[in-house]
Amino acid sequence: MRKLLPLLLLPLGLSAQEILWEKSLGGRHAEYLTDLQPTADYGFIIGGSSLSMKSGNKTDPGSGDLDYWIWKMDEHGSAEWQKSFGGGASDLLQSIKTTHDGGFLLAGTSNSSKGYQKAVEGHGGNDYWVIKLNAKGDQMWQKCFGGIGQDDLQTVVVTRDGGYLLAGTSNSSAPAKNQTAVEGTKKEKTRGNTDYWIIKIDADGNEQWQKTYGGQYADQLRDVEQTKDGGFIVAGYSNSPTSGEKLQENFGQGGDFWILKLDDKGNIEWQQAIGGAHDDQPYAIRQTADLGYMVAGSSNSQTRTSKKGTDLWVVKLGETGETLWEEAYDIGSVDILTSLIENQDGSLLIGAYSPISSGDEQGKEGLNDYMAIKISEKGEELWRKSIGSEGEDILRKVVMSRDGGYLMAGTSNPEFKGFAHRRQQKKKGLVDGLNPLDSSQQLAGAQKAQQELDTMVNDTASQVNEAVAGQLDSATKGINDALGNNNDSGFKLGANSPVGNLLNPTNSGGGNGGSQGGAVPMENLGPKPGAKISRDKKQNYGGKDFWVVKIKDKEKPVKEKLKIEAIPNPVMSYTNVIVGFDFDTGTARLYDIGGRELQKFAIDSRTVPVNLSGYPVGVYIVNIQTNKGEGSVKVIKNDN
């Protein structure tokens, strides 16, 4: 295995990457980005949670302490629309997915009661809260799932049958027989401290099945993907000994990766624990083109491929979970992996954030920076690119755009001066981004919610080893000592930061945490007076903003846009016809192979959902006519 290139040599490879554009989105207080998805029309949708009222370029008022906040953007990063959803307390959006009908599914954690935009009642503590939107962002339905404890959704999978898999972590048990349905939808008792909790729902949000997996102590789900056989691969963090569904002991004194392979009904087919002597935190798992798996995260176990401190760690698994190779990548003292994507040529792109040490990469230095590292299918590093401001930039997601570039998105605070300064500010009762003219009620609500979030973000970024250790059950050390897990394992198997807890405050009801005032268009609003805007960050609206950066990999060919195309094709039910040019008005027509017109409807957007579910297997033609051009595409309807 080739040794990683030292950072001093990295500028030789940076010519392969180019920043195409960057955008900041936010109000006057704080926004926390958690997910980003490319869309079929070459644009993308981003989302997270917002504390601001109308201000900056946020156009909707807030509903509670934190609300879901999403933006639909075009391929150049220009806004098409934005939406805000929330109840009276904290609503933390964790996952966005594009759906088969061209719409979107929003999923996260809510402790709000019914009210404002939340149309369903909660069950107690935190619940899974899911909202289905159409292609224009209009709400179609919403659902809430949970027990009487804490149920924290982490991610969503859009399944091939048109439904969805909701996945997260729960410490709730099934309600007692004398409790009502309002007090919980959880059907199994908890195994220990926290468990993996997965719910399968259909296209309308109706539950089909649910499963709980866990051991005696803490088991926290981080990522799920549907596999080519129709089942699912699950990655999470576990410090449980052999107990419950967990059939393997930990490797060290911390926690390990815990991988589950499930069938299409959630039954365990195989499982694997992977780790070193210390703490190994997974975040991402992907099935690769060769039907194996790549699991990645962050680790502070010192083993064969470790560098120093907490490193990025990538492990390649075979079809049944056997380890094929593993590699660590060092950026700074604390490196937090958040994304992993596979390119068509088998190479991989890792997304992470880390402090850039003085003297690294052209002398840039910030508290945390976005980092992209491209590696070969065997783990050899090809290039890396850091992007950031002078302050704190927490990357949450990297995705591949349809034109072959990469989008990097997260939360940026270029004014953040460090953790010591933050502690002094907190002691004085000050919170970045608050206007002293705000009412005392707004100040109290904003300060409470933002302090809860800042504490978790800062603990994760600055003291990840201590923060993770602090989450472990007090009995863990004694259990590991009794099991003899005091020495490092022969080689390392795990990765990632506890980002599942990044936006997971305890119940915080009450005051609205936003500033008043009308929204200002992005192009008319400059940086805040006195803000330290430099390096790659061009604009800032509040204490923390969504920050999206598009980079181009010059080694990859640019994909040419088609005039008219259909995705998916072949199709079982819905296909999305993508119009590759701008227009104002138009008409879509669906014909069968004999030329008989089956549907006709007006269109005003470049994504055109077409429903074929009521037609027999065969070949169909979709014709698009607009005021700027026209075209047709052939669509194949099948039943599998």
Buried (B, 14 or more C-beta within 10 A) or exposed (E): EEEBBEBEEBEEBBEBBEEBEBBBBBBBBBBBBBBBBBBBBBBBBBBBBBBBBBBBBBBBBBBBBBBBBBBBBBBEBEBBBBBBBBBBBBBBBBBBBBBBBBBBBBBBBBBBBEBBBBBBEBBBBBBBBBBBBBBBBEBBBBBBBBBBBBBBBBBBBBBBBBBBBBBBBBBBBBBEEEEEEEBBBBBBEBBBBBBBBBBBBEBEBEBBEBBBBBBBBBBBBBBBBBBEEEBBBBBBBBBBBEBBBBEBBBBBBBBBBBBBBBEBEBEBBEBBBBBBBBBBBBBBBBBBEEEBBBBBBBBBBBBBBBBEBBBBBBBBBEBEBEBBEBBBBBBBBBBBBBBBBBBEEEBBBBBBBBBBEEEBBEEBBBBBBBBBBBBEBEBBBBBBBBBBBBBBBBBBBBBBBBBBBBBBBBBBBBBBBEBEEBEEBBEEEEBBBBBEEBEEEBBBBBBBBBBBBBBBBBBBBBBBBEBBBEBBBEEBBEBBEEEEBEEBBEBBBBBBBBBBBBBBBEEBBBBBBBBBBEBBEBEEBEBBEEBBBBBBBBBBBBBBBBBBBBBBBEBBEEEEBEBBBBBBBBBBBBBBBBBBBEBEEBEBBBBBEEEEEBBEEEBEBBBBBBEBEEBEEEEBBBBBBBEEBBBBBEBBBEEE
